[in-house]
Amino acid sequence: MGLFLTIDLGGTHVRAATFNKDNTRPLDHKKIATRSKQGAIYDRIENLIASIWPKNETVDAIGLASPGPLDPLRGVVLATPNIPEWLNFPLGPKLSERFGVPVFMDNDANLAALGEWRYGAGRGHQHVLYLTISTGIGGGVISHNRLLQGHHGLAAELGHVSVLAEGPLCSCGYPGHLEALASGPAIVRYVREQLAAGAASCLDPRDEITAFQVAEAAMNGDELARAAYARAGEYLGIGVANFLHIFDPSIVIIGGGVSRSGPLLFEPFEASLRQRVFNPTYLENLTITTAALGDDAGLLGALALAHLSWAG
C-alpha cells in the first residue's frame, strides 16, 4: 500500500508530510519559510517534497492546501496575496509532472473544513459550516458529506460576503465584507479608529497593536477592547445567520487565532445569531464549537482530499 504526501502552503511556512493511508500521524514532516532569498518559492517547494520523498515506499498521490483563489479542477492558483508572482500558476500540473503522481489541491480553508469533517470536530456530521478567523476570514462547507466547490471551484468564500453596505474596505478592495468587520485586523482597525477619536483605553496608539493584545486588554476590563470584540461578534452573527439560511448545517466550526478569544467573541456572536435567524428551527440541535485540528488542519485536510480523490 502506497503513501500520501501532503503540502500546506501557508503565509509563513510551507509544511510537507507523508502519511500511511490509515493513520493521521505523519511518518515524516518538514517545513520551510514561505518567503526566502534562497530561490524561487516553487523550486523550494519541489526541494521540500523531494527531501521527504520515501526511498523504499511508493507515494500514490499528493494532496495540497493553498491560499486562494484557485481552480482545484485544473490545479491552477489564480492569484494569492502571499505569492503575488503566481498568477494563473499551474502548480498542480507542474508538481504532477515532476513527481509522476496525481496532485489534488484546493483552497486551504476548504481543506481545513474537509479535515475537520473527516478527522476533527465535524466527525459524524453530514452538513458542516467551517470558518477560520485570523488575518482574514476563510470558509468551507460540507453538504451531504461532500465538499462544496461550485461550478468554478470557487464556492464558500464566506469571508467575502457583504454584511454592511458601504462598510470598511476589505483586504480584497471591496467594502463591507465580513472579513473587514470581524477578522483580527478589523478588530485592531476599529480600536485604532476609536483611539484616534479620543476613546479611553489602556492600549497605546503609538504601539503596534494586535488582536491578541486587544483580547488581553478586554479580559482585563478595558471597555474599548471589549467593544471591539462585541462589534466583531455582532457582524459574525450576521454573517453566520446568512450562512445558516443558505446551507442549514448541523455544526458550525470556528477556527483561527481570533477564535481563541473565547467568550469575548462567542457571547456577542451567539446573541447576534439568535436575533437574526428568521426561524428558530435553524438553531435546533445546532452545534457551535471551535476547531480541533489546530495547525495541522491544512495537512490533514490535504490528506482527506487525497483519500477521497485517489482511485487506487
SVG drawing of the C-alpha trace seen along z (x, -y; Angstrom):
<svg xmlns="http://www.w3.org/2000/svg" viewBox="-39 -63 59 65">
<polyline fill="none" stroke="black" stroke-width="0.4" points="0.0,0.0 1.4,-3.4 1.6,-6.6 0.1,-10.0 2.3,-13.2 0.6,-16.4 1.6,-20.1 0.2,-23.0 1.2,-26.3 0.8,-28.9 1.7,-32.6 4.6,-32.0 5.7,-28.4 5.3,-25.6 4.8,-22.3 5.1,-18.8 4.3,-15.4 4.0,-11.8 1.2,-9.6 0.1,-6.0 -3.4,-5.9 -4.9,-4.6 -3.2,-6.9 -3.2,-10.7 0.2,-10.6 2.8,-11.7 5.7,-9.4 7.9,-12.4 7.3,-16.1 9.4,-19.2 8.7,-22.9 10.4,-25.8 9.8,-29.6 7.3,-30.6 9.4,-33.7 13.2,-33.3 16.1,-34.7 17.2,-31.1 15.5,-30.7 12.0,-30.9 9.2,-29.5 8.2,-26.9 11.7,-25.5 11.9,-25.3 8.6,-23.5 9.9,-20.9 13.0,-20.6 10.9,-20.2 8.9,-17.4 12.0,-15.7 13.5,-15.9 10.7,-13.8 10.0,-11.5 10.3,-8.0 13.1,-5.9 11.7,-2.5 7.9,-3.1 5.5,-4.3 3.7,-7.7 0.3,-7.3 -0.8,-10.9 0.0,-14.4 -2.7,-16.5 -2.1,-20.2 -3.7,-23.1 -3.1,-26.5 -4.4,-30.0 -6.8,-31.0 -8.5,-31.9 -7.6,-28.8 -9.1,-26.4 -9.0,-23.0 -10.3,-21.2 -7.2,-22.3 -4.8,-22.7 -4.2,-26.3 -3.5,-29.1 -5.4,-32.0 -3.9,-34.5 -2.7,-34.6 -1.6,-37.6 1.2,-35.7 2.8,-34.9 1.9,-37.7 4.0,-36.4 1.7,-33.4 -1.0,-34.5 -2.8,-31.6 0.1,-29.4 -0.3,-25.7 1.0,-24.4 -0.8,-21.0 0.3,-20.1 3.9,-21.1 4.2,-19.0 2.4,-16.1 4.9,-16.2 7.9,-16.5 7.0,-13.6 4.9,-11.4 1.8,-11.1 -1.6,-12.9 -1.8,-16.1 -5.1,-17.0 -5.4,-20.6 -7.9,-23.0 -8.3,-26.3 -6.7,-26.0 -10.0,-26.9 -12.0,-24.4 -9.4,-21.7 -9.5,-22.8 -13.3,-22.2 -12.7,-18.8 -10.1,-17.9 -12.4,-18.9 -15.2,-16.9 -13.2,-13.7 -10.8,-13.8 -11.8,-16.6 -14.7,-18.5 -17.1,-17.7 -16.9,-13.9 -20.3,-12.3 -21.9,-15.4 -23.1,-15.4 -23.6,-19.2 -20.7,-21.3 -20.0,-25.0 -16.4,-26.0 -14.9,-29.4 -11.4,-30.4 -11.0,-33.9 -7.4,-35.2 -5.7,-37.7 -8.5,-37.1 -11.7,-35.0 -12.0,-31.9 -14.7,-29.2 -15.6,-25.8 -18.9,-23.9 -19.6,-20.2 -23.1,-19.3 -24.3,-15.7 -20.8,-14.5 -19.3,-16.3 -17.1,-19.4 -19.0,-22.2 -16.8,-23.5 -19.2,-25.1 -19.0,-25.5 -15.6,-27.1 -14.2,-25.6 -14.6,-29.0 -17.5,-28.3 -17.6,-29.1 -15.6,-32.3 -17.5,-33.1 -15.3,-35.9 -16.1,-37.9 -19.9,-38.2 -21.2,-41.7 -22.6,-42.3 -22.5,-46.1 -23.3,-48.1 -20.6,-50.8 -18.7,-49.4 -14.9,-49.4 -12.8,-48.2 -11.9,-44.5 -8.4,-43.3 -9.7,-42.4 -10.7,-46.1 -14.4,-45.8 -16.5,-47.4 -18.4,-45.8 -17.2,-42.2 -17.3,-40.0 -13.5,-39.9 -13.4,-43.7 -15.5,-43.6 -14.7,-40.5 -11.1,-39.5 -8.1,-40.2 -7.0,-43.3 -10.6,-44.5 -10.7,-44.4 -7.4,-46.3 -8.6,-48.9 -11.7,-49.6 -9.6,-50.1 -7.2,-52.5 -10.1,-54.5 -11.7,-54.9 -8.4,-55.9 -7.9,-58.5 -11.3,-59.8 -10.4,-60.2 -11.6,-57.0 -10.0,-56.0 -8.1,-52.7 -5.1,-51.1 -4.0,-50.4 -1.5,-52.9 -2.0,-54.1 1.8,-54.6 2.4,-50.8 1.9,-48.0 -1.5,-46.6 -2.5,-43.0 -5.9,-41.3 -4.3,-39.2 -3.4,-42.3 -6.9,-43.7 -8.2,-40.4 -5.9,-40.7 -7.0,-44.2 -10.6,-43.2 -10.1,-40.4 -8.6,-42.9 -11.7,-45.1 -10.8,-47.6 -14.1,-48.9 -12.9,-49.8 -11.3,-46.4 -14.5,-44.7 -16.5,-46.8 -14.2,-45.9 -14.8,-42.2 -18.5,-42.7 -18.7,-44.5 -16.8,-41.7 -19.1,-39.1 -22.2,-41.0 -21.1,-41.1 -20.0,-37.4 -23.5,-36.6 -25.0,-38.5 -22.8,-36.5 -23.4,-33.1 -27.2,-33.7 -27.0,-34.2 -24.9,-31.0 -27.5,-29.1 -30.2,-30.2 -28.3,-29.1 -26.6,-25.8 -28.6,-24.7 -25.6,-22.9 -25.8,-20.8 -22.5,-22.1 -20.6,-25.4 -16.9,-25.1 -14.8,-28.2 -11.0,-28.1 -8.2,-30.6 -6.4,-32.8 -9.3,-35.2 -11.5,-32.2 -9.1,-31.7 -10.5,-34.8 -13.3,-32.6 -16.4,-34.3 -15.2,-37.8 -16.2,-36.8 -18.6,-33.9 -21.0,-35.5 -21.8,-38.5 -21.7,-36.2 -24.3,-33.8 -26.5,-36.6 -26.4,-38.3 -27.0,-34.9 -30.1,-34.2 -31.5,-37.7 -31.1,-37.2 -32.2,-33.7 -35.7,-34.1 -36.8,-30.8 -35.7,-29.2 -35.6,-25.8 -32.2,-26.6 -30.8,-26.7 -32.4,-23.4 -29.7,-20.8 -27.1,-23.1 -23.6,-22.6 -21.3,-25.6 -17.7,-24.7 -14.1,-25.5 -11.8,-23.7 -10.0,-20.6 -7.1,-20.2 -5.1,-23.4 -2.0,-24.0 -2.5,-20.5 -5.7,-21.5 -4.1,-22.1 -2.0,-19.0 -4.9,-16.8 -7.4,-18.5 -5.0,-17.7 -4.8,-14.1 -8.6,-13.9 -8.7,-15.3 -6.1,-12.7 -8.1,-9.9 -11.3,-11.0 -9.9,-11.8 -7.4,-9.0 -8.8,-6.0 -6.3,-3.3"/>
</svg>
